Amino acid sequence: MAALITLALALPVPASAANAALPAKAAQLAEILGAVHHLRDVCGTNEGQLWRNKMIEMIGVLGPSEADRQKLVKNFNDSYYRYKNSYPACTATAARQSDKLMQDGQKIAEELAASGYGR
């Protein structure tokens, strides 16, 4: 998913897309990134700040208004803490949830890219 998000979101956004309201998919992806940031860390992947940095990268590429930026950050943080409280340690369920979220995130990143975000 990291490579896909980088590929899908690292390219410049057209001015018309940058000024448009963010799609709901961007908020969903922010939530997934927050959850994955915790789950992958607690399960020992040693990725450090990778998923937080992907969130920062996504915000930079999407160029949201300040209100939308704050919403994306809130979605990321709320999801991070929700999963931190639900999965304080790595379990088989936590690992499966992480895998599922990675798949969901890849799909959403592809949909955002196909809709003109990240191009």
C-alpha positions as CSV (number, residue, x, y, z in Angstrom):
1,M,0.0,0.0,0.0
2,A,2.9,2.4,0.7
3,A,4.1,2.2,-2.9
4,L,0.6,2.6,-4.2
5,I,-0.2,5.7,-2.1
6,T,3.1,7.2,-3.0
7,L,2.5,6.5,-6.7
8,A,-1.2,7.6,-6.6
9,L,-0.7,10.7,-4.5
10,A,2.8,11.9,-5.2
11,L,2.0,13.5,-8.6
12,P,0.7,17.1,-8.8
13,V,-3.0,17.7,-8.4
14,P,-4.7,19.7,-11.1
15,A,-5.7,23.2,-9.9
16,S,-9.4,22.3,-10.4
17,A,-9.0,19.2,-8.1
18,A,-7.1,21.1,-5.5
19,N,-9.8,23.7,-5.1
20,A,-12.7,21.2,-5.1
21,A,-14.1,19.7,-2.0
22,L,-12.3,16.6,-0.9
23,P,-14.1,13.3,-1.7
24,A,-15.3,11.2,1.3
25,K,-12.7,8.6,0.2
26,A,-9.9,11.0,1.3
27,A,-11.4,11.0,4.9
28,Q,-11.7,7.2,4.7
29,L,-8.0,6.9,3.7
30,A,-7.0,9.2,6.5
31,E,-8.7,6.9,9.0
32,I,-7.1,3.8,7.4
33,L,-3.7,5.4,7.6
34,G,-4.2,6.2,11.3
35,A,-5.3,2.7,12.1
36,V,-2.5,1.1,10.1
37,H,0.1,3.5,11.8
38,H,-0.8,1.9,15.1
39,L,-1.4,-1.7,14.1
40,R,1.7,-2.1,12.0
41,D,3.8,-0.5,14.9
42,V,2.2,-2.7,17.6
43,C,2.8,-5.8,15.5
44,G,6.5,-5.0,15.1
45,T,6.9,-4.0,11.5
46,N,9.5,-1.4,12.5
47,E,8.3,1.1,10.0
48,G,8.6,4.0,12.3
49,Q,6.7,7.1,11.1
50,L,6.0,5.7,7.6
51,W,2.2,5.8,7.8
52,R,2.2,9.2,9.5
53,N,4.5,10.5,6.8
54,K,2.1,9.0,4.2
55,M,-0.7,11.0,5.8
56,I,1.4,14.2,5.6
57,E,2.3,13.4,2.0
58,M,-1.4,12.9,1.1
59,I,-2.4,16.2,2.7
60,G,0.4,17.9,0.8
61,V,-0.7,16.5,-2.5
62,L,-4.5,17.0,-2.0
63,G,-3.9,20.6,-0.9
64,P,-7.1,20.8,1.2
65,S,-8.6,23.9,2.7
66,E,-7.6,24.4,6.3
67,A,-11.0,23.1,7.5
68,D,-10.6,19.9,5.3
69,R,-7.0,19.5,6.5
70,Q,-8.1,19.6,10.1
71,K,-10.8,17.1,9.3
72,L,-8.3,14.7,7.7
73,V,-5.9,15.1,10.6
74,K,-8.8,14.5,13.1
75,N,-9.8,11.3,11.2
76,F,-6.2,10.0,11.3
77,N,-5.8,10.7,15.0
78,D,-9.2,9.5,16.0
79,S,-8.6,6.2,14.2
80,Y,-5.1,5.9,15.6
81,Y,-6.3,6.2,19.2
82,R,-9.4,4.0,18.6
83,Y,-7.2,1.2,17.3
84,K,-4.6,1.8,20.0
85,N,-7.3,1.4,22.7
86,S,-8.8,-1.7,20.9
87,Y,-5.4,-3.4,20.2
88,P,-2.8,-2.4,22.8
89,A,-0.8,-5.5,21.8
90,C,-0.4,-7.4,18.6
91,T,-2.9,-10.3,18.4
92,A,-3.9,-12.5,15.4
93,T,-7.0,-10.3,15.1
94,A,-4.9,-7.1,15.1
95,A,-2.7,-8.6,12.3
96,R,-5.7,-9.6,10.3
97,Q,-7.3,-6.2,10.8
98,S,-4.1,-4.6,9.6
99,D,-4.0,-6.7,6.5
100,K,-7.6,-5.9,5.7
101,L,-7.1,-2.2,6.2
102,M,-4.1,-2.3,3.9
103,Q,-6.2,-3.9,1.2
104,D,-9.0,-1.3,1.7
105,G,-6.5,1.5,1.7
106,Q,-5.0,0.3,-1.6
107,K,-8.4,0.2,-3.2
108,I,-9.3,3.7,-2.0
109,A,-6.0,5.1,-3.1
110,E,-6.6,3.6,-6.6
111,E,-10.1,5.2,-6.6
112,L,-8.8,8.6,-5.6
113,A,-6.1,8.4,-8.3
114,A,-8.7,7.3,-10.9
115,S,-10.9,10.2,-10.0
116,G,-8.1,12.7,-10.6
117,Y,-6.6,13.1,-7.2
118,G,-2.9,12.6,-7.3
119,R,-2.6,13.1,-11.0
